[in-house]
Amino acid sequence: MNKKSYQGLQSDIRDWKTPDIETFENIYSDRDYEIVMTYPEFSCICPKTGLPDLATLTLAYVPDRLCIELKGFKEYLLAYRNKGIFHENVVNKVVEDIVKAVKPRRIKLEGKFNSRGGIQTTVVRDYQSRKKA
């Protein structure tokens, strides 16, 4: 396959303005605890073919001062439904947006994308705050 056919397909992702992620105050910010969310209905569009990509996103994070509001997070993820975006960029963009919104102590996001052409893709990103206690 000619790799030139992919040039420019993702050049807008880092600058793509996604909806704000709603948050609320973490009244237990003095403690480390993990919140795990699974979203089995994630969808986006393949930027090459225009076909839908479906995935299960599993988010595990240790909040600091703010937590992610669940309904708002679902609304945020719906913004991807009509976006042409590669699997790797989905996971990285979502993590960047969460870090910006809640500044978690740690976060791990796994995107397990449904098989396409006999290949199943899983993309994982770990992030840990560099903030000193």
N, C-alpha and C positions, 0 to 999 in steps of 0.2 A: 504494500500500500504506500502511496506517495505521502510522506509526512508533511509536505507543503500544504496538503489539503486541510490540515488542522491549524495552520498559522492564523492567528487573529481570532480564533473562535472563543477564546477565553480571556481576551485582553481587557475586558471590562469588569471582571469579577471582583478584583480588589477594591474597585471604586463603586461597585454596585450599591446603591442606597437601599438597604433592606429596612423593613419596619423596626421601630424600637421594640426591645423586649421588655415587657412589663416586669416590675420587681416589687418586692415588699421587704420591710426591715426584718432582719434575722435577730430575734430577741435572745438567741443562744449563741451569739457570735463569740463568746468566750470559750466555746467548746468546738472540738473537731468532730463532725459527724458527716456522714455521706448521704446524699440524696441521689436516688437512681430513678430515671424516667425512661420508659420505653415507648416509642412512637412507631407502631407497626404499619402506619398508613402513609409514610412519606412518599411523595412523588415529585419528579422533576422531568425535564425533557432532555433527551440526548441531543447535544448541540450539532452532531454530525448527521444524524438520520431524522431528527424531529420526532422520534418515537418516544413514548413515555418510559421512564425508568422508575421502578418501585423499589422501596427499601424499608428496612426496619432500622431506626436510629435508636441506639441505647446510650443515654447520657448518664454519667456518674460524676458528681462533683461535691466538693467540700466547700460550703459557702463561707464567706467572711461576713461582711456587714449586711449584704443583701441576698435574697433568694429569688429564684425565677418563679413568676406566677404562672401556673399551669395553663390556664385558658389563653393567656396572652402569648405563651410560648407556642401553643398550637396555631394561633393566628399568625405568628411570625413564620412558622414553618410552611404555612399555606402559600406564602409569597414565592416559594420555590416551584410551585405546581406548574407554572407556565414558563419557567426559566430554563434556557438551554445551558446546562452546566455539567461538567465532568464529575464523576464520583469523588475523585480526590479533592476537587475544589469545593464540593458540598461540605465535606467534613471540615476542611480548613476554614471556610467562610463562617460556618455556624460557630465553631470554636472562637474565632476572632470576635464575632458579635457578642457571644456570651461573656467573654473576658471583658469586653468594653462595657457591657451592661452591669455585671455583678462583681467583677474582679474577684473570682473565686480563689481559694487557696490552692486547690487542685481541680483538674477536670480531665475526664477521659470521654471521648466520643467515638463510638463505633458505628459505622454505617455499613450494614450488610445488605447489599444490593442484589435483587433477584437475578437469576441467571439470564444471560443474553448470549445467544450463539453457543450455548453449552458451557459458558464460563461464568462462575459466580465470583463477584468481587466484594471483598471486605476491606474497608479503609478505617484505620484507627489512628487517632491523634491524642497524645497525652500532653498536658500542660500543667506546669506548677509555677505558682507565683514566686517571684524572687524576693518578695517582701520579707524583711527580717522581723522577727518577733520582738 
